[in-house]
Amino acid sequence: MCWIVGYFNWLSLAVAICASDLGMAGFLTSAVSVAKPDFETTPAIDYGVFLAILFVHGWMNTLPIKYTGIINNLSVWWHIMGILFIVVVGLLLTENKPSASFVFGQTYNQSGLENNGYAWLIGLLQAQFTLNGYDTAAHVSEETRSAQRGSPMGIVMAIATSAVAGTILMIACAFMIQDFDGQVVNGKNPMTITQVFLDSTGIGWTMWFLVIILVAMYFAGGAVIVGSSRQTYAFARDGAMPCSKWLTKLSTSKVPANAVWFNIAFAVILGIPYLFSEVAYETIVSINTISANISYFIPIWLRITMARKRFKTGPYNMGKLSIPCGVIACIWILFTSVLFILPTQAPITANNMNFAIIPFAFVIGLASIVYAISGRKWFTGPVRNIDTVVETRRVVLLSEDDMIEQHEIGSQGNWVSSSPATTEPKHH
């Protein structure tokens, strides 16, 4: 199970890099079209911008970890203050606000699908997309003080903050729509929200809004690479990744730079279909969402079934609510995972088909085959912070107290304990 969960988690985080930066690229070209109305973007231009953003994000994530911490703290405040700014200024400047019945009751189905209920369910994809990646707090737990409390608290706070702030922002933006047909259905700008801002507040304020959103997207994309590189490093440390020895080497800045560029290379390849498919971005989001959800589903399912009685709770837990919440989570994950591989437009053509199942099945299928042929003979599960010899995959387990200092040994870049206490990694 550790092998499969690890690959589902790796796939979700690696694909999230592509989804985040490709989304930012589309938004950036949309902003350019506001400043220069004669500019018209193409998939090739978007993809070129996407490559540039990936490179900058890759470079940023090879800096020492202290800078990553500073950037993450700045990101939190940028998101909170940015949302507050957009909500207050946007609502004050929008003159002809729609009614509450429009905001909370208007529906529109442009998918070509006859069933409005099904179209509504497909619309959950973008919302569900935001509900993953928060496990980054667990992936950086080895670099976190008091990780047994801090990491789960970080996950809970990320979900709660996003839910509240995101709901407020969506409601505010809906109240800025003045002409649904002209702004949303037949808007001139490729990004609907940009057109809404432009008509509601004018070009000056719109550019400020777009800068706030673009910087927030940049921070979010950088955070995704932090989590994905740490997960890749940890999984390679277990010997489960291709080129594991290379991926476990740390840079002179003591960060897993090889894992950073490995995942970025994967994102570059995954983004290629965007050049010729109308629904490539939605499909990429589907792959990310499904993979993340299944990587969450398996541990939750095992927790509420096989390990129900022998599971040892940590200092931060949900008490009696653990099992009911676990059951609800499993049902929801199964439902949405099936939903998001179904068609999103009709009639179905080669250009708009949802091909999420193809890369998903390829990566997980290949991982399963490798495990069946080789991995089952030597893979023993997650390595717990370590004295390890990568070549023989031999592990010396230490104790399970709270935190340790870690340093790099030799040229292999393996982390070892310099004190008798260590934590159990929470990567898988």
C-alpha positions in Angstrom: 0.0 0.0 0.0 2.8 2.4 0.8 4.2 2.0 -2.7 0.8 2.8 -4.4 0.0 5.7 -2.0 3.4 7.1 -2.6 3.0 7.1 -6.4 -0.6 8.5 -6.2 0.8 11.3 -4.0 3.8 11.9 -6.2 1.6 12.1 -9.3 -0.9 14.5 -7.7 1.9 16.9 -6.6 3.9 16.7 -9.9 0.7 17.4 -11.9 -0.2 20.2 -9.5 2.9 22.0 -10.6 1.7 21.9 -14.2 -1.9 22.9 -13.2 -0.7 25.8 -11.1 1.8 27.3 -13.5 -0.2 26.7 -16.6 -3.2 28.5 -14.9 -0.9 31.4 -14.0 0.4 31.6 -17.6 -3.1 31.9 -18.9 -4.0 34.6 -16.4 -0.8 36.5 -17.2 -1.5 36.6 -20.9 -5.1 37.7 -20.0 -3.6 40.6 -18.0 -1.4 41.6 -21.0 -4.5 41.7 -23.2 -6.1 44.2 -20.8 -3.1 46.6 -21.0 -2.7 46.0 -24.8 -6.1 45.4 -26.3 -4.6 44.5 -29.7 -2.7 41.5 -28.1 -4.2 38.1 -28.8 -2.8 35.1 -27.0 -2.5 31.6 -28.4 -1.9 28.2 -26.8 1.8 28.4 -28.0 2.3 31.8 -26.3 0.6 30.5 -23.1 2.9 27.4 -23.1 6.0 29.6 -23.6 5.0 31.7 -20.6 4.3 28.5 -18.6 7.9 27.3 -19.3 9.3 30.6 -18.1 7.3 30.5 -14.9 8.4 26.9 -14.3 12.0 27.9 -14.6 11.7 30.8 -12.1 9.8 28.6 -9.7 12.5 25.9 -10.0 15.3 28.4 -9.3 13.4 29.8 -6.3 13.1 26.3 -4.8 16.8 25.7 -5.0 17.5 28.5 -2.6 18.2 27.7 1.1 15.1 26.7 3.1 15.1 29.9 5.2 14.1 31.9 2.1 11.3 29.4 1.5 10.0 30.1 5.0 10.1 33.9 4.4 8.3 33.5 1.1 5.6 31.3 2.6 5.0 33.8 5.5 4.7 36.6 3.0 2.3 34.5 0.9 -0.1 34.1 3.8 -0.4 37.8 4.3 -0.5 38.6 0.6 -3.5 36.2 0.1 -5.4 37.6 3.1 -4.8 41.3 2.4 -5.2 40.8 -1.3 -8.6 39.2 -1.0 -9.8 41.9 1.4 -8.6 44.6 -1.0 -10.4 43.0 -4.0 -13.6 42.4 -2.1 -13.9 45.9 -0.6 -12.7 48.0 -3.6 -14.6 45.8 -6.1 -17.9 46.0 -4.3 -17.6 49.8 -3.7 -16.8 50.6 -7.3 -19.4 48.2 -8.9 -22.5 50.4 -9.5 -25.1 48.1 -10.9 -24.8 45.1 -8.6 -27.0 42.1 -9.4 -29.6 40.8 -7.0 -29.0 38.2 -4.4 -31.3 35.8 -6.3 -29.0 36.1 -9.3 -25.8 35.5 -7.3 -27.1 32.5 -5.4 -29.6 31.1 -7.8 -28.5 31.8 -11.4 -27.5 28.7 -13.4 -26.1 28.4 -16.9 -25.1 25.3 -18.8 -22.8 25.9 -21.8 -21.2 22.4 -21.8 -23.5 20.9 -24.4 -24.6 18.3 -21.8 -28.4 18.1 -21.6 -28.6 17.2 -17.9 -28.1 20.3 -15.8 -27.5 18.3 -12.7 -24.6 16.5 -14.3 -23.2 19.8 -15.6 -23.3 21.2 -12.1 -21.5 18.1 -10.7 -18.7 18.6 -13.4 -18.4 22.2 -12.2 -17.3 20.8 -8.8 -13.9 20.0 -10.4 -12.5 23.5 -9.9 -13.7 23.7 -6.3 -12.3 20.2 -5.5 -9.0 21.2 -7.2 -8.5 23.7 -4.4 -9.0 21.0 -1.7 -5.6 19.3 -2.2 -2.0 20.2 -1.8 -2.5 21.2 1.8 -0.6 18.1 2.8 2.5 20.1 2.0 2.6 20.8 5.8 3.2 17.0 6.2 5.9 16.8 3.5 8.0 19.5 5.2 7.5 18.1 8.7 11.2 17.1 8.9 12.0 20.8 8.6 9.3 21.8 11.1 9.6 22.3 14.9 7.1 20.4 17.0 5.9 18.7 13.8 3.5 16.3 15.5 1.3 19.3 16.3 2.4 21.9 13.8 1.9 19.8 10.7 -1.7 18.7 11.3 -2.5 22.2 12.6 -1.1 23.6 9.3 -3.4 21.3 7.3 -6.5 22.2 9.2 -5.8 25.9 9.1 -5.0 25.8 5.4 -8.4 24.2 4.7 -10.3 26.5 7.0 -8.7 29.7 5.8 -9.1 28.7 2.1 -12.8 27.8 2.7 -13.7 31.1 4.4 -11.6 33.4 2.3 -12.5 31.6 -1.0 -16.2 31.7 -0.3 -16.1 35.5 0.5 -14.1 36.2 -2.7 -16.5 34.1 -4.9 -19.6 35.8 -3.5 -18.0 39.3 -3.9 -17.0 38.5 -7.6 -20.5 37.3 -8.3 -21.9 40.6 -7.1 -19.6 42.4 -9.6 -21.2 40.8 -12.6 -23.4 43.4 -14.3 -24.0 41.7 -17.7 -24.0 37.9 -17.6 -24.2 37.4 -21.3 -21.7 40.1 -22.2 -19.2 39.4 -19.5 -19.4 35.6 -18.9 -21.0 34.0 -21.9 -19.6 36.2 -24.6 -16.8 38.1 -22.9 -14.0 39.6 -25.0 -11.3 38.5 -22.5 -10.2 34.9 -22.4 -10.4 35.0 -18.6 -14.0 35.7 -17.5 -13.1 37.3 -14.2 -10.8 39.8 -15.9 -13.7 41.0 -18.0 -15.9 41.3 -14.9 -13.2 43.4 -13.1 -12.7 45.5 -16.2 -16.4 46.4 -16.6 -17.0 46.9 -12.9 -13.9 48.9 -11.8 -12.1 50.2 -14.9 -8.7 49.4 -16.3 -6.7 51.0 -13.5 -8.2 49.0 -10.6 -8.4 45.9 -12.8 -4.6 45.9 -13.3 -4.2 46.2 -9.5 -6.5 43.3 -9.0 -4.7 41.2 -11.6 -1.3 41.9 -10.0 -2.6 40.8 -6.6 -4.0 37.6 -8.2 -0.9 36.9 -10.2 1.5 37.3 -7.3 -0.8 35.0 -5.2 -0.7 32.4 -8.0 3.1 32.7 -8.1 3.3 32.1 -4.3 0.9 29.1 -4.6 2.9 27.5 -7.5 6.1 27.9 -5.5 4.5 26.2 -2.5 3.4 23.3 -4.6 7.0 22.7 -5.8 8.2 22.8 -2.1 5.8 20.0 -1.2 6.3 17.9 -4.4 10.1 18.0 -4.1 10.1 16.9 -0.5 7.7 14.1 -1.3 9.8 13.0 -4.2 13.0 13.2 -2.0 11.3 11.1 0.7 10.0 8.5 -1.7 13.3 8.2 -3.4 15.0 7.8 0.0 12.8 4.8 0.4 14.3 3.5 -2.9 10.9 3.6 -4.7 11.5 6.3 -7.4 13.5 6.0 -10.6 17.0 7.4 -10.2 16.5 7.2 -6.4 20.2 7.7 -5.6 20.3 10.9 -7.7 17.0 12.2 -6.3 18.2 11.8 -2.7 21.2 14.1 -3.2 20.9 17.5 -1.6 22.4 20.7 -3.0 24.9 22.8 -1.3 21.9 24.8 0.1 20.7 21.6 1.8 17.6 21.3 -0.4 16.5 18.5 -2.8 17.2 20.4 -6.0 17.4 17.3 -8.1 13.8 16.4 -7.0 12.7 20.0 -7.9 14.0 19.8 -11.5 12.8 16.2 -11.9 9.2 17.2 -11.1 9.5 20.4 -13.3 10.6 18.2 -16.2 7.5 16.0 -15.7 5.3 19.1 -15.7 6.8 20.4 -18.9 5.9 17.1 -20.7 2.5 16.9 -19.2 1.7 20.5 -20.4 2.3 19.7 -24.1 -1.4 18.6 -24.8 -2.4 22.2 -23.9 -1.0 23.1 -27.4 -3.7 21.2 -29.2 -6.6 20.3 -26.9 -9.5 22.5 -25.8 -9.9 20.7 -22.5 -6.2 20.0 -21.7 -6.2 22.2 -18.7 -9.4 20.7 -17.2 -7.9 17.3 -17.8 -4.7 18.2 -16.0 -6.7 19.5 -13.1 -8.7 16.2 -13.1 -5.5 14.1 -13.0 -4.2 16.2 -10.1 -7.5 16.1 -8.2 -8.1 12.3 -8.6 -4.5 11.3 -7.7 -4.5 13.5 -4.6 -7.8 12.2 -3.5 -6.9 8.6 -3.8 -3.6 9.2 -2.0 -5.7 10.5 0.8 -8.4 7.8 0.5 -6.2 4.8 1.1 -4.7 5.9 4.5 -8.1 7.1 5.7 -9.8 3.9 4.6 -7.2 1.8 6.4 -7.5 4.0 9.5 -11.3 3.4 9.7 -11.2 -0.4 8.9 -8.1 -2.5 9.3 -6.3 -0.2 11.8 -9.4 1.0 13.6 -8.5 -0.5 16.9 -4.7 -0.5 16.8 -4.2 2.9 15.4 -2.2 5.1 17.8 -3.4 8.7 17.8 -0.9 11.6 17.9 -1.1 14.7 20.2 -3.4 16.4 17.6 -6.4 14.2 16.7 -10.2 14.4 16.1 -11.2 12.1 18.9 -14.6 10.5 18.5 -15.2 12.3 15.2 -12.3 10.6 13.5 -14.3 7.6 12.3 -17.5 9.5 11.1 -15.3 12.0 9.3 -13.3 9.2 7.7 -16.4 7.5 6.4 -17.7 10.7 4.9 -14.3 11.5 3.3 -14.1 8.1 1.7 -17.5 8.3 0.2 -16.9 11.8 -1.2 -13.5 10.8 -2.6 -14.9 7.8 -4.4 -17.7 9.8 -5.9 -15.6 12.7 -7.2 -12.8 10.4 -8.5 -15.3 8.7 -10.8 -17.0 11.9 -11.7 -13.8 13.7 -12.8 -12.8 11.2 -15.5 -16.2 11.5 -17.3 -16.7 13.9 -20.3 -17.0 17.6 -19.5 -18.4 18.7 -22.9 -20.8 17.4 -25.5 -20.7 16.3 -28.3 -17.4 14.5 -27.5 -14.7 15.0 -30.0 -10.9 14.3 -30.2 -10.3 18.0 -29.2 -12.5 18.1 -26.1 -12.3 14.5 -24.7 -11.2 14.1 -21.1 -8.0 12.1 -21.4 -7.3 12.2 -17.6 -7.4 8.4 -17.4 -4.5 8.0 -19.9 -1.5 9.5 -18.0 -3.2 8.5 -14.7 -3.4 4.8 -15.8 0.1 4.9 -17.4 2.0 6.2 -14.3 0.1 4.1 -11.8 0.1 1.0 -14.1 3.8 1.3 -14.6 4.4 1.7 -10.9 2.3 -1.4 -10.1 4.2 -3.5 -12.7 7.6 -2.4 -11.3 6.4 -3.3 -7.8 5.2 -6.7 -8.9 8.4 -7.5 -10.7 11.0 -5.9 -8.4 9.7 -3.7 -5.6 8.0 -6.4 -3.6 11.3 -8.2 -3.1 13.0 -5.3 -1.3 10.6 -2.4 -0.6 9.8 -2.3 3.1 7.9 0.9 3.4 8.8 4.5 4.4 12.2 5.0 5.9 12.1 6.8 9.2 14.7 9.5 9.6 17.7 7.7 9.1 21.0 6.3 9.1 20.7 4.7 5.7 22.9 3.2 3.0 21.1 3.9 -0.3 22.8 1.2 -2.3 21.6 -1.7 0.0 18.4 0.1 1.2 19.5 -0.9 4.7 17.9 1.2 7.5 18.8 1.7 11.1 15.8 2.9 13.1 16.3 5.3 15.9 13.8 6.5 18.5 10.4 8.3 17.9 10.6 11.3 20.0 10.1 14.8 18.6 12.8 16.6 16.6 16.4 16.3 15.6 19.1 18.2 13.8 20.0 16.7 10.5 23.1 17.0 8.5 24.4 15.8 5.1 26.9 13.0 4.9 29.4 12.3 2.1 28.4 13.0 -1.5 25.2 11.0 -1.4 23.2 13.7 0.3 21.5 11.4 2.9 20.1 12.9 6.1 21.3 11.3 9.3 20.6 11.9 13.0 23.1 13.8 15.1 21.0 13.2 18.2 19.3 10.1 19.6 15.8 11.4 18.9 13.9 11.5 15.6 10.4 11.8 14.3 8.5 9.4 12.1 8.1 10.9 8.6 4.6 11.7 7.5 5.2 11.6 3.8 3.2 8.5 3.0 
